[in-house]
Each structure stands twice: as C-alpha cells, then as structure tokens.
Amino acid sequence: MPLILFFGVTILVLDSSFRDVSARALRDLLDAQMVALIASAEPQEDGVVAPVGRALEARLETPGSGLYAQIRLARSDNGWRSPSATGVFINFGVPLAPGLKRYHEDLLPDGSRVAILSRGISFEEERGGRQGLTFSVATSLNAYEQQLWSFRQRLFGWFLGLTLLLLATLGIVLRSVLAPVRRLESEINAVEEGERESLGEGYPRELTGVTANLNALLAGERKRVARYRDTLGNLAHSLKTPLAVMRSALSAERSKGDMTANGGVLDGEIDRMTTIIEHQLKRAAATGGALLGQAPVDVVAIAADLRGALLKVYGNKDLSIETAVTSDAQFVGDRADLTEVLGNLLDNACKWCRGRVRITAGADTQRPSRQRLRIAVEDDGPGISDSDRTRVFERGVRADEHVPGYGLGLAMVRDTVDLYGGTLTMSRSTLGGACITMFLPGR
C-alpha cells in the first residue's frame, strides 16, 4: 500500500510537471507566432493592417490547419483574418488597449478547444498618426491533448511495469529473508507434534540466540520434570519404611494385648497414608504432562498389550475386549502415562462389565492439537448414575463401597488428562454401561 501511494503521488507530480512544461511551450509558440505576425503587418490601401510577403506561417494560409490569426482595430471588429480561420468560428475576445496582453482558451462549436493569445499594439501610420491594433493568434489544442494523453499512457505503463518489477523483487527478497523464520516455525511445529526433540542449527545470527534459548528451555523443562518425578518417587518411597515399622509395632502391641483404644485409629490413619503414598508413587511414574519434543506413541500397540494382559487377569470371566483403534492414532506424550491411563480405564471396565468391553481411538482433526486424540472405553455393565459421574473422579471415592479398592484409579486418570491439557467426560454407553471419553494430545 505505501508503494502504491508513493507511485501515485509521483505520477501526479510528473503529470503536473509535464503539463506545466507543455503549457509554457505552447505559450512560447504563440509568442513566436505573435512576433512574426506583428513584424509582417503593414497598412493596406483600404486602411486595414495585414501581413505582407512570405514571412507568414504557411499554416495560416491553409484552411483548418489549426493555427489562426486576426488583426483588429482597437474600436472595431473589422480587420484582417487569416485564411486558415475560414469557416471556423473563433471568439478572439474584445480588442485590447496598447500594451495589454491576454491569454485564454475557448471551446469551438465542434467540441475542440483552442488557446488564444492577444496583444494590444499602438501602430504608427504613414501620416504620422497612431492607431490601436489588437493582434491575436490561436492554435488548436488537439495535438497538445493527444501528446498529453500519450504521455500519461506511457507514464502509467512505465510505473505499472516498475511496480510489478518491484513487487516481484520484494517478494523474492522477502522470501529469502523470511526463509529462516519459516524454517523456525516449521521446526517448532515439529517439536510440538513430537517429530523432533529440539530445534536445528545453521540459523542466521539474528535468530541464533532465539533458537539456542528455546533449546535450552526445552532441555531445562525435561530436566525439571525428571527431577520432580524422581523427588516425588524418592519421598514417597522413603515414607514407606517408617510406615511399615509403625504397622509392625502396632501389630506387636496388639499381639501382647497392650493395644490401646487409639490403636484402631492409628491403623486407619496408617492405611490412609499408605494409600496416599501408593498414589504418589504411581504419579511419580508419569512424566508430569506433555513435554515439547516428545516422540509420539502408537495407541494400537499399547491397546493390544493391555488387552492381552487383562484377558489373562480376568481369565475366569467370560470376557470380550473389542479394539477399534485406527492404525495412525498416535499419542504425543509419555508411553507410561498412556499405559497407566488406559490400564486403569480398561481394568475398571473389565471389573464392572457383564462380558463385553470396547476401546475406540482415532484422530479428531476438528479439535486443537492438545485434544486431537480421542479415546473411548465403554462396557456393558450396570453403568454409573448421573449423580456419581462427577464424584467418581475424586480421589478416594468409589461408586460401590462394597467392592474392594482405594478409589484412586479414576482420580489418577483425571490428574494425568489434566496435566496434558486434555478433557475427560463420562456418558452412557451404547453397550449399556459407562463410556469414558478422553481427548489427549495426538496426531
């Protein structure tokens, strides 16, 4: 847009300059014709002043040539008129007093325009007297307007060609200059999709600092998550031994008969702390969410492994586990996280189903990359009531308190899905039981 504006202003300036130069050239032409007309004018026997000899411009002798002239007395319209003005009505204007000069343009009946220059002259007669004469010269503006139009056409053509050339040059230059930026964008997308772990090298000096800092940030984030996972695991693991000693001591006191009334309370609290530690140990096995640069994980392989394992675990049950996982479904995250999440969901489904479990997975391209992988686990069991569908995702809550368990499986699933920025929903399955649907980072 600024380029077009600049060229537009330049065209207007050049056009105005050309018109001024042409107008001055036209005035100079009329002045030259005026001087020649005055120099060749002589009084005639009938009292009319007219040019004599061959000093007159040839076009003034040719009718319709486009160059016209007139000599008039100061107080009369009578006088000499060039043969070229025969049949052409030109209003040369009123006579002028000696010493005056006038330039104007007039429109002829046929639509053409003429430029007229008039000048008042005090002419000396042979008898010694002086009389006022008005000399007028007119020229058609058709040639001038055609020349101006031709110049404008060439001017627009030149600037149009120059604009296209500059735009093409700018496009080539910008493409070359922005190539590293496009490469950086492509590599960042590849890191987000898990196709590579870090940005490449060989960037221009202006981008080297950016890429180096991004790579350092990626490496630091991986180390931070690994340190967090190790610290959490170490802490939970270190607490298991004191709890085991406390439980052993309580058992010894109980066997001696020295158990106080608070022994049952301590047993319950120790069980609660053990449950929390088990939960934290399982969470420590996860990476703590999606990290940039993680390689994608095939869902098909994990689903197949889990299916085989659960069929063995529930071998005493007439169980059918159906898998409908597309071959290109991939999870962008840690393999252990996906295994833990799917394992919990499939284990719950196998535990509560009557005999049929189904897992489906595929890409949903309409959703953002953080929720592009859709995984659904459903069964034909009794299902979960609407009032319990939100509550069962809370830690330590079970839909049926009579069934053994800690109520941590679905809570861990919810925590892991939240860490990856995904969503988790529960609905009624077409099989009759519960259907839990997850949306996770995927490709």
N, C-alpha and C positions, 0 to 999 in steps of 0.2 A: 504493500500500500504506500509506504513512503517513497518508494522508487517511482511508482506511477504518478504520485503527486509532484515529485521533483521534475519528472519529464513533462508533465502537463504545464507547470509553470515555465519551464524552459521553452516549450513550444510557443506559449503565449508571448514570451519576451521576444523570441526570434521573429514571430509573425508580426508583432508590433514594430520591431526594428525594420523589417523588410518593407512594411507599408510606409513608414516614415521616409526611408531612402527612396522608394518608388515615387512618393508624393513630391519629394524635393526634385527628383529627376524630371518629373512631369512639369513642375513649375519652371525649372531651368529651360526645358524645351519650349514652353510657351514664352518665356522671356526672350529666348533667342529668336523665335518667330516674330515676336513683337518688335525687336530691334531691327530685324530685316524689313519688316513692313514699314516702319517709320522711315528707315533710310531710303526706301524706294518710292516713297509717296511724293507726288508732285501735283500742283494745281492744274486743273484742266480748263479748257476754254469755257465750258458751261458752269464753271465755279466749283465743280466737285473736285475734291482731292482724291487721287487714286494712284496706285503704284504704277511705275513705268519700267520699261526694259525687261530684262530676263533675270533680274535679281530675285524675283518672287519664287517661292517654293512651288515646285511642279504640282504638288498635291492640291494647292489652292486653285489650280486650273482644271482639276478633274472633279466632276460632279460626284458626290457621295464618297469622296476619298477618306473622310473622317477628320480632315483639317479644314477649318473655316476661318474667315476673317471679315472684318467690317470696319469702315471708316465713316464716322458720322460727324455732322456739325454739332456744336455744343447745344444749340437751341432747336434742333430739328432731328427727325429720324431719317432725313434724306442723306444720302451719301453713297459711297461705293460698297459693294458686297461681293465677295469672291465668287467666281463661277462654281466652286465646289459646294456652295450653300444653296444652289438652285434646287427647289423642291423640298428643302429641309427647313422646318420652322424652328428657329433658334431664338430664344429670348436673350439677347446680349445685355439686357438691363438698361437703365436710364443713362443718358450722357453724363460724363464726369467733368468737373471743373479742372482746368490745367493744374497739373501737379498731383492729382489724386490717382490712386491705383486700387483696383478691386479684383478679387479672385472669388469665384463661386462656381457651383455645379448646378446643372439643370437637367431635368428629365424631359426627353423628347416624347412626342406622341406615340412613337413606335416602341416605347419602353426602354430605349437605350439612354445612357447618361453621357453628358459632355462636361468637360472642365473649361471654364471661360475666364480669360484674363483680360481686363480692360484698363486703359490708362488715358488720362486726360493730358492733352498736349496743346500748348499755345503755338500756333503755326503762323509764321511771318509771310505776309502776302507781298506780291511784287510791287504793289503801290505803296508799300511801307506800313500798311496796317497789320494787325494781328487778329487772328480768329481762333476760337477754341475748337479743337477736334478731339473726338474720342476714338481711339484705336482699340479694337477688340480682336482677340484671337481665341478660337475654340478648337478643342480636339476631342475626338470620341474616346470614351473610357473603356471600350470593349477590349482593346488589346491589353490595357492595363489590368483589367479584371481577369482576363484569361491568364495573363502572366502570374497574377497573384494566386489564382486558383491552382495553376500548375505548380507553383512553388509550395503551396500548402499540401498538395498531394505528395510531392516528393518529401517534404518535411515530415509528414505523418508516416510515410513509408520508411524513411530512414530511422525515425525514432521507434517505430514498431519493430523493425529488424534489430535495432540496438537493444530494445527492451527484451526481446526474445533471446538474443545472444547473452545479455547479462543474466537473465533468469536461468538460462541453461548453465552458464558458468558458475553462478551462485549455487545452483543445485549440485553440480559436480563437486565444488569446493566444500559445501556443507556436508555432502555425503561422505567425502573423505575425512573431514574434520570430526564428524559425529560417529564415524565407524567404531572408534574405541568405546564410545558411550553405548552404542547399540550392543557391542560385544559384552560390555559390563552388565547391561540389562539382561541379556540372554544368559549369562553365567549366573546371575543372581536368581533368575527363574529356575535354572537347572539345580542350583543349591536348594531352593525351596521345594522342588519336586523330588529331591533326593537323588538326582542323577550324578552329582559330584559333591565332594566334601568341602572344597574351598575354591576361591577364585584363582584364575590363572595368572601368568606373568606376562611381561612384554608390553605393558601399558605405557602410554606417554607419561612424561614427567608430571604433568598436571594431575593425573589420575593414580599415580603410583602410591601416593600417601593414602588415598581413599581405599584402594584395594588392600594395601598392607594392613590398615586399621581394621577393615572388615574381616580379613582372615584372622587377625589377632583376636577379634571379638568372637568369631566362631570357635576358635580353639579354646579361648577362655571360658566360653559358655559350656563347652563339653567337659572341661576340667572341673568347672564349678559343680555341674550336675553329678559328675562321677564322685567328687569329694563329698557332696551332700548324701549321695546314696551310701557311700562307704561309712560315713559318720553315723548315719541313721542305723545302718545294719550293725555297726560295732556297738552302738549304745544299746540297742535292743538285745543284742547277743550277750553283752556284759551283764545285763539285768537278769538274764535267765538263771545264772548260777546262784545269786543271793536268794531269788525266789524259790529255787529248788531246795536250798538249805533251810529256809523258813518252813516250807511244806514238810520237809523231813523232820524238823524239830517238832512241829505240831503233831505229826503222826506219832513220834516217840512219846510225847506228853500224853497223847490220847491212849496209847497202849499201857502206860503206867497208871492210868486212872487219875492223873493230875490235871485233866483238861478243865479249864475254867469255862464260865458261861460265855466268855468272849471268843472261845475257840471257833465256834461256828461262824462268827462274824469275820474273823481273820481268814478262815478258809474261803469264804465268799469273796473277800477282797483280793486274796491271792489269786483265785481263779479269774477274777476280773482283770487284774494286772497281767496275768499270763495271756489272756485273750488279746489285750491291747498290744502286748509285745509281739504276739504271733502276727497280728495285723500289720504292725510296723515293719516286721521282718519281711513280710510279703511285699509291702510297699517299697522297701529298700531294694528289692529285686528289680523294680522298674527303674527306668532312666529318669523319671520325673517329667515326662511330657515330650512333645515333639521338638526335635532339635534340627536346625538347618544343616543340611549336608548329610542327613541320614539316608542310607540306601533303602529303597522300597522293599517291602516284604510281600511275597506271593501268598495270598489268602488261601488258595487251593491247597497248598502243601500243609499248612497248619490245620485247616479244617479236616483234611484226610487223616493226619496224625491223631488229632483229638477224637475223631470218630472211631478209629481203631482202638484207642485206649479205653474209651467209655463203653464200647461194646464188650470189652473184657471185664471191666469193673462191674457192669450190670448184666453179666452173663446169665444170672438166674432169672432174668426178666425177659419176657418176650418183647424185645425192643427193636425198633426200626429207626435208624437215623438217616434221613434223606439230606443230601447236599445238592444245592443248586447254586454253585459258585462259578461265575464266569472266569475263563482262563486268564483274562487280562486284569482281573481285580487285584490291586496292589495297595498295601498299607504303607504310608510314609511315616515310619516311626520305628520303635524298638520291637524286635521279634518277641521278646519275653513279655512285653506289655500286651501285645495282641493275643499271645498264647494264654496269659493269665485271664484276660477279659473273656475270651471265647470259652475257655475251660470252665470258668465259673458259671456262665450262662448255660452252657450245654449240660453241665453237671446238675444245675437246678432243674432244667427241663427234663433230663432223664430221671431225676428223683421223683418228680411230680406227674410225669406223663402216664397214660394208661398203656402205651406201647408204641407211640409214634412221635418222633421229633424231627423237625426240619430246620435247616440253616440255609439261608439265601444271602448272596453277596454280589455286588456289582457296583459299577460307577454311575453316579448321578451327575451328569455334566451341567445340570442347571444350577447346582449349588456351588458355593465358593470352595477353593482348594482345601480349606481346613475341614470341610464336611462333605467331600466328594465321594467317599466310600460309604456305601450303605450296607449294613449287615443286620439281618433279622434272624432271631432264634425264636421258634414257636413250638408248642406241644399240644397234645390233645387231652391234657389233664383237666382238673376242675377249674383252673384259671385263678385269677386274683380279683377280688371285688374292687369296685371303683374307689371306695374309701381307703383301701390299703395300697393302691398303686403308687402313691407318692411316699407313703410311710415305709414301705419295704426297702427303699433305697437308703434309709438312715442306718447308721452303724448300730449293731446290736439288736435290731428289730427283726422279728420273724413273723411271717403271716400265720404260721401254725406253731404255737409254742410247745405242742406235744411232740414235735419232730426234733430229733437231736440236731444241734448246730449252734454256731456262735452268732449268726446273723451278720456276718462280715462280707460274704461273697458279693452281694449286690452293691454294698457300700463301696467296696474296692472297685467294682466296675464303674460306678458313678464317679469316683475320685479320678480314676485313670482317664475316663472320657473327658472330664472337665479339664484335666491337665493338658490334653491335646486340643482343647478348644472345640470339641465336638458337642453333639447333643444326644440325649438318651430319652426315649419315650416307651411307654408300655400301653398296650391296647389288647383287644380281644382277637384271638387268632381265628382264622377260618377253619382250623382243625378243631376248635372248641375250647382250647386252653388259653394260656397267656402268650403274647407276642411282644418281645422286647426288641426295639429297633435302635441301632446306633448309627450315627453319622460321624465318620472319622476322617482325618487327612488321608487322601488317597489319590491314585492315578488311574 
